Amino acid sequence: MRSMASIKPPAWPILETPVTSALNLAADPLESAVSKVKRHVLPLFLIMFVANYIDRVNIGFVNSHMQTDLGIGAAAYGLGSGLFFIGYALFEVPSNVLMQKYGARAWLTRIMGTWGLVAGAMAFVWNDTSFYVLRFLLGVAEAGFFPGVVFYFTQWLPQKERGKAVAVFLSGSALASVLSGPITGSLLSIRGFGLQGWQWMFLIEGGFSIVLCGVSWMLLKSHIRDAHWLTKEEQTVLARSIAVEQAERDARGGVHLPTMKLLKDPQILLFCFLYFAIQLTIYAATFWLPTIIRKMGGLSDFQVGMFNAIPWLIAMVGMYGFAVLSAKWRFQQAWLAAALVIAACGLFASTSGNPVVSFVAICFSAIGFKAAASLFWPIPQGYLDARVAAGVIALINSLGNLGGFFAPATFGYLQQHTGSITGGLYGLGVASLIAAAAGFLTRNRRGDNDVLPDSRHSNAH
């Protein structure tokens, strides 16, 4: 006979109620760790992005001031504005290589410190050449910032959380577009110690980036084990989760193709052209919108800055509307084409001789070209083989951002030699219409018989 002690009670099933389920979820150390990482890192990265964007585009507000004080004409201003993107493109890859060597925390801090110093040094330009050199160096200093942030996310967040984090980070672009005008406009009113308002603007905004450099060094950590705000269990679970994903990626390996072989794919060439056309319009508006606003007459620097925020606020609403519509009725190429047509119509209307009408038209156009920028990326992401997606997206981004050089440089040349940027606005409108038509030639899915360029001879490890 079995003793009473050996008799086990029946294993009654444990019913999981919504309350116990919520408690279990709250107790999950991985979920808790991810939540803490986001709270500690994302706000800082957002602020860094805003500072980054403002230091990049603040010269749009001092065009007339530098012309008056230094004799820097429209052509020189346009060329200098665009030289930033040449430095950025040339040093993007070397910066990424060094980031891999020194780590995202150290490299992001270095990027912030050097771009803050160069941005502040802009207060002391004295002629065209010094303006060109410092704008080029600012691009060199900022190169690698966005990839550095993405790399940091790969070290600290599981795969399923990175897309959300990048989306929040990129929202800083829209926020910075709105804030740059009022902030910069208000700083231009400062005078003292023999410095003009535009000089104080460069010094203060560059100095803020230098301060952020110190803050990032203190708040960002190199390794999960160094994060004192995570418990030991959270550190272990988070590190293990990321290590497992990295091991899976290493096991899958990838295909590594030279840039020239990637460019043999007509679809990739088309993607590069489309993004180039979109960036042409965005940066032409970014650098020349304050000049258009000033033509309305009688506006202070602060008022110009406030008016400058209006198109970007409207564009944010338009971007959300397009996102909702494209999610409900899925045909990404059609929505991209519609956005580019709206941009073109606004650009053609902005050639009106009336400055107020031109400003309203630019507001309308901003809905199109900002929405097009967000509608574009799902198309190449859906088309590309996962093995080369990261490299091709970086290639598209690098070549497309060269639109940031050609647009302001061309506008400056036209302003200098014709006294008007009307020809440039017509050119942007035509480019947007061509891009709208070309958008229908893109595919967001590879066919069964498609192969990567020369991938027949490449080995996946």
C-alpha positions in Angstrom: 0.0 0.0 0.0 1.3 3.5 -0.9 1.8 5.9 2.0 -0.2 9.0 2.2 3.0 11.0 1.7 3.6 9.4 -1.7 0.2 10.3 -3.0 0.4 13.5 -5.2 -2.5 15.8 -5.5 -4.0 16.1 -9.0 -2.4 18.6 -11.3 -5.2 21.0 -11.7 -4.8 23.3 -14.8 -3.9 26.9 -14.0 -6.3 29.2 -15.7 -4.7 32.3 -17.1 -6.9 35.3 -16.7 -6.3 38.6 -18.3 -4.9 39.8 -15.0 -2.4 37.0 -14.6 -1.5 37.3 -18.3 -0.8 41.0 -17.8 1.3 40.2 -14.8 3.3 37.6 -16.7 3.9 40.1 -19.5 5.0 42.8 -17.1 7.4 40.3 -15.4 9.0 39.3 -18.7 12.6 40.5 -18.3 13.2 40.9 -22.1 10.1 43.1 -22.5 11.2 45.1 -19.5 14.7 45.5 -20.8 13.6 46.7 -24.2 11.2 49.2 -22.6 14.1 50.6 -20.5 16.5 50.8 -23.4 13.9 52.8 -25.4 13.3 55.2 -22.5 17.0 55.9 -22.0 18.2 56.0 -25.6 15.4 57.2 -28.0 14.8 60.7 -26.4 18.6 61.4 -26.6 18.8 60.3 -30.2 15.8 62.4 -31.2 17.4 65.5 -29.7 20.7 64.7 -31.5 18.8 64.3 -34.8 17.1 67.7 -34.3 20.5 69.4 -33.6 22.0 67.5 -36.5 19.4 68.7 -38.9 19.4 72.3 -37.7 23.2 72.6 -38.0 22.9 71.3 -41.6 20.2 73.6 -42.9 20.5 76.8 -40.8 22.4 78.6 -43.5 19.1 78.9 -45.4 18.2 81.7 -42.9 21.4 83.7 -43.3 21.8 83.9 -47.1 20.9 87.6 -47.2 23.0 88.4 -44.0 26.1 86.7 -45.4 25.6 88.5 -48.7 25.4 91.9 -47.0 28.2 91.3 -44.5 30.6 89.2 -46.5 29.7 89.6 -50.1 28.9 85.9 -50.5 26.6 85.9 -53.6 23.8 83.6 -54.5 26.0 81.3 -56.6 28.5 80.9 -53.9 25.8 80.3 -51.3 24.2 77.6 -53.4 27.5 75.9 -54.1 28.5 76.0 -50.4 25.1 74.6 -49.4 25.5 71.7 -51.7 29.2 70.9 -50.8 28.0 69.5 -47.5 26.5 66.5 -49.4 29.8 65.9 -51.3 31.7 65.6 -48.0 28.9 63.5 -46.5 28.9 61.1 -49.4 32.6 60.7 -49.7 33.2 59.9 -46.0 30.1 57.9 -45.3 31.8 54.5 -45.9 35.1 55.3 -44.1 33.1 56.6 -41.2 31.1 53.4 -41.0 34.3 51.3 -41.1 35.8 53.3 -38.2 32.5 53.0 -36.3 32.8 49.2 -36.5 36.3 49.5 -35.0 35.7 52.0 -32.2 32.0 51.2 -31.4 28.8 53.2 -31.8 29.0 55.1 -28.5 32.5 56.5 -29.0 31.9 57.2 -32.7 28.6 58.9 -32.2 30.2 61.1 -29.6 33.0 61.9 -31.9 30.6 62.8 -34.7 28.7 65.2 -32.5 31.8 66.9 -31.2 33.4 67.5 -34.6 30.2 68.6 -36.3 29.5 71.0 -33.3 33.0 72.5 -33.7 32.6 73.0 -37.4 29.1 74.3 -37.1 30.3 76.9 -34.6 33.3 77.8 -36.7 30.9 78.9 -39.5 30.5 82.1 -37.4 33.9 83.1 -38.6 33.8 82.6 -42.3 35.2 85.6 -44.2 34.9 84.8 -47.9 33.6 82.3 -50.4 36.5 79.9 -50.0 36.3 79.6 -46.2 32.5 79.1 -46.6 33.1 76.2 -49.1 35.7 74.6 -46.9 33.6 74.6 -43.7 30.5 73.4 -45.4 32.5 70.5 -46.9 34.0 69.7 -43.5 30.6 69.8 -41.9 29.5 67.0 -44.3 32.7 65.1 -43.4 32.0 65.5 -39.7 28.4 64.4 -39.9 29.0 61.4 -42.2 28.0 58.2 -40.4 25.6 59.6 -38.0 22.5 57.8 -39.2 24.2 54.5 -39.7 25.8 54.9 -36.3 22.4 55.2 -34.6 21.1 52.2 -36.6 24.2 50.2 -35.6 23.6 51.1 -31.9 20.1 49.8 -32.2 21.4 46.5 -33.5 23.6 46.1 -30.4 20.8 47.0 -28.0 17.5 45.9 -29.4 16.1 42.7 -30.8 15.2 42.6 -34.5 11.4 43.0 -34.0 12.0 46.2 -32.0 14.5 47.9 -34.3 12.1 49.0 -37.0 9.9 50.8 -34.4 12.9 52.5 -32.9 14.2 53.6 -36.3 10.7 55.0 -37.2 10.6 57.0 -34.0 14.2 58.3 -34.6 13.3 59.3 -38.2 10.3 61.3 -36.9 13.0 63.7 -35.7 13.4 64.8 -39.3 9.9 66.1 -39.4 10.2 67.6 -35.9 13.5 69.3 -36.8 11.9 70.8 -40.0 9.3 72.5 -37.9 11.6 73.7 -35.1 14.5 74.9 -37.2 12.7 78.0 -38.4 11.5 79.5 -35.0 14.7 78.5 -33.2 17.1 79.9 -35.8 14.9 83.0 -36.5 14.9 83.9 -32.8 18.7 83.5 -32.5 19.3 85.9 -35.4 18.1 88.8 -33.3 21.0 88.5 -30.8 23.7 91.1 -31.0 26.8 91.8 -28.8 30.6 91.6 -28.4 31.1 92.8 -32.0 29.2 89.8 -33.5 26.2 89.9 -35.8 23.1 87.8 -35.3 24.0 85.2 -37.8 27.4 84.7 -36.1 25.6 84.2 -32.7 23.3 81.7 -34.4 26.1 79.5 -35.6 28.0 79.7 -32.3 24.9 78.9 -30.1 23.6 76.1 -32.3 27.1 74.6 -32.8 27.7 74.9 -29.1 24.5 73.0 -28.3 25.8 70.1 -30.3 29.1 70.2 -28.4 27.2 70.0 -25.1 25.2 67.1 -26.5 28.5 65.4 -27.3 29.3 65.3 -23.5 25.7 64.2 -22.7 25.9 61.3 -25.2 29.2 60.1 -23.7 27.7 60.1 -20.2 24.3 58.5 -21.1 25.2 56.1 -23.9 26.8 52.8 -22.9 29.1 50.7 -25.0 27.8 47.3 -23.8 24.6 46.0 -22.3 26.5 44.8 -19.2 27.5 48.5 -18.5 23.8 49.7 -18.3 23.3 50.2 -14.6 19.6 50.9 -15.2 19.1 47.3 -16.2 18.9 44.5 -13.7 21.3 41.6 -14.0 18.5 39.4 -15.3 17.5 42.0 -17.9 21.1 42.4 -19.0 21.5 38.6 -19.4 18.3 38.0 -21.3 18.7 41.0 -23.6 22.3 40.2 -24.4 21.4 36.5 -25.1 18.5 37.5 -27.4 20.7 39.7 -29.5 23.6 37.2 -29.5 21.2 34.5 -30.8 19.9 36.7 -33.6 23.5 37.6 -34.6 24.5 33.9 -34.7 21.5 33.2 -37.0 22.6 36.0 -39.3 26.2 34.7 -39.3 24.9 31.2 -40.1 22.8 32.5 -43.0 25.7 34.5 -44.3 25.1 36.8 -47.3 26.0 37.7 -50.8 28.6 40.5 -51.2 28.5 42.2 -54.5 30.6 45.2 -55.8 28.7 48.4 -56.3 29.2 48.3 -60.1 27.5 44.9 -60.3 24.6 46.2 -58.3 24.2 49.0 -60.7 23.7 46.6 -63.6 20.2 46.0 -62.3 17.9 48.4 -64.1 15.5 48.5 -61.1 18.2 49.6 -58.8 19.2 52.3 -61.2 15.6 53.4 -61.3 15.4 53.5 -57.5 18.5 55.7 -57.4 17.0 58.1 -59.9 13.7 58.3 -58.1 15.3 59.1 -54.8 17.6 61.6 -56.4 14.6 63.4 -57.9 12.8 63.5 -54.5 15.9 64.8 -52.7 16.4 67.5 -55.3 13.0 69.0 -54.4 13.3 68.6 -50.7 16.7 70.3 -50.4 15.9 73.0 -52.9 12.9 73.9 -50.7 14.9 73.6 -47.5 17.7 75.9 -48.5 15.7 78.5 -50.6 12.4 78.7 -48.8 13.5 81.4 -46.4 14.6 83.5 -49.4 11.1 83.1 -51.0 9.5 84.1 -47.7 11.6 87.2 -47.4 10.3 88.4 -50.7 6.9 88.8 -49.1 8.5 91.9 -47.5 8.5 93.5 -44.1 9.2 90.4 -42.1 11.7 90.1 -39.3 14.1 87.1 -38.9 11.9 85.6 -36.3 8.8 86.0 -38.5 10.6 84.4 -41.4 11.4 81.5 -39.2 7.8 81.1 -38.1 6.6 81.2 -41.7 9.3 78.6 -42.6 7.7 76.1 -40.2 4.3 76.2 -41.9 5.0 74.1 -45.0 6.6 71.4 -42.9 3.7 71.3 -40.5 1.3 70.9 -43.4 3.6 68.3 -44.9 3.5 66.2 -41.7 -0.3 66.1 -41.9 -0.1 65.2 -45.6 2.5 62.4 -44.9 0.1 60.8 -42.4 -2.8 61.0 -44.8 -0.8 59.3 -47.6 0.3 56.7 -45.1 -3.3 55.9 -44.2 -4.5 55.8 -47.8 -1.6 53.7 -49.0 -2.2 51.2 -46.2 -5.9 50.9 -47.1 -5.6 50.8 -50.9 -2.3 49.0 -51.6 -0.6 50.2 -54.8 2.5 51.9 -53.7 3.7 53.1 -57.1 0.4 54.9 -57.7 0.5 56.7 -54.4 4.1 57.7 -55.0 3.2 59.0 -58.4 0.3 61.0 -57.0 2.5 62.6 -54.4 5.1 63.6 -57.0 2.4 65.1 -59.3 1.2 67.2 -56.3 4.8 68.3 -55.8 5.1 69.2 -59.4 1.8 71.2 -59.5 2.9 73.2 -56.4 6.3 73.9 -57.9 4.8 75.2 -61.2 2.4 77.4 -59.3 5.2 78.7 -57.1 6.7 80.4 -60.2 4.0 83.1 -59.9 5.4 86.5 -59.5 3.3 87.1 -56.3 5.5 86.0 -53.3 2.4 85.2 -51.2 1.0 82.9 -53.9 4.5 81.3 -54.3 4.6 80.6 -50.6 1.2 79.0 -50.6 2.2 76.9 -53.6 5.3 75.7 -51.8 3.2 74.6 -48.9 1.1 72.6 -51.3 4.2 71.2 -52.9 5.6 70.2 -49.6 2.8 67.7 -49.1 3.9 65.9 -52.2 7.6 65.8 -51.9 7.7 64.9 -48.2 5.0 62.2 -48.7 7.0 60.9 -51.7 10.1 60.5 -49.5 8.2 58.2 -47.1 6.2 56.3 -49.8 9.4 55.5 -51.8 11.3 53.2 -49.4 8.8 50.3 -49.1 9.2 49.7 -52.9 12.9 48.9 -53.0 12.7 47.2 -49.6 10.1 44.8 -51.1 12.0 44.3 -54.3 15.5 43.6 -52.9 16.9 40.3 -51.9 17.4 40.2 -48.2 21.0 39.2 -48.7 22.0 42.6 -50.3 19.2 44.8 -49.0 21.2 46.8 -46.5 24.0 47.5 -49.0 21.7 48.5 -51.8 19.6 50.8 -49.6 22.9 52.5 -48.5 23.8 52.9 -52.1 20.4 54.4 -53.1 20.6 56.7 -50.1 24.1 57.9 -50.9 23.5 58.5 -54.6 20.0 60.0 -53.9 21.4 62.5 -51.4 23.6 64.0 -54.1 20.4 65.8 -55.0 21.2 67.9 -52.0 24.3 69.1 -53.8 22.8 69.8 -57.3 19.6 71.5 -56.2 21.0 74.4 -54.1 24.0 74.8 -56.4 21.8 75.1 -59.5 19.4 77.5 -57.7 22.3 79.7 -56.6 23.7 79.9 -60.1 20.3 80.8 -61.5 19.8 83.5 -58.9 23.2 84.9 -59.5 23.0 85.1 -63.3 19.3 85.6 -63.9 18.1 87.3 -60.7 15.4 84.6 -60.4 15.0 81.0 -59.3 12.0 80.5 -61.6 13.9 78.4 -64.0 15.0 76.1 -61.2 11.4 75.7 -60.0 10.3 74.8 -63.5 13.1 72.3 -63.7 12.1 70.7 -60.3 8.5 70.4 -61.5 9.5 68.7 -64.7 11.8 66.3 -62.7 9.0 65.4 -60.4 6.6 64.6 -63.3 9.3 62.4 -64.9 9.8 60.7 -61.6 6.1 60.2 -61.2 5.9 58.4 -64.6 9.1 56.4 -63.8 7.6 55.2 -60.6 5.2 53.0 -62.5 8.2 51.2 -64.0 9.4 50.1 -60.6 8.6 46.7 -59.1 8.2 46.0 -55.4 8.6 42.2 -55.8 11.2 40.1 -57.6 9.9 37.6 -60.1 10.6 33.9 -59.6 13.2 33.9 -62.4 14.9 37.0 -61.2 18.5 36.7 -60.0 20.8 39.1 -58.2 23.2 40.8 -60.6 25.9 38.2 -61.3 24.7 36.3 -58.2 25.0 33.0 -60.1 28.7 33.2 -59.5 28.5 34.4 -55.8 28.5 32.1 -52.9 26.2 32.5 -49.9 28.0 31.3 -46.8 
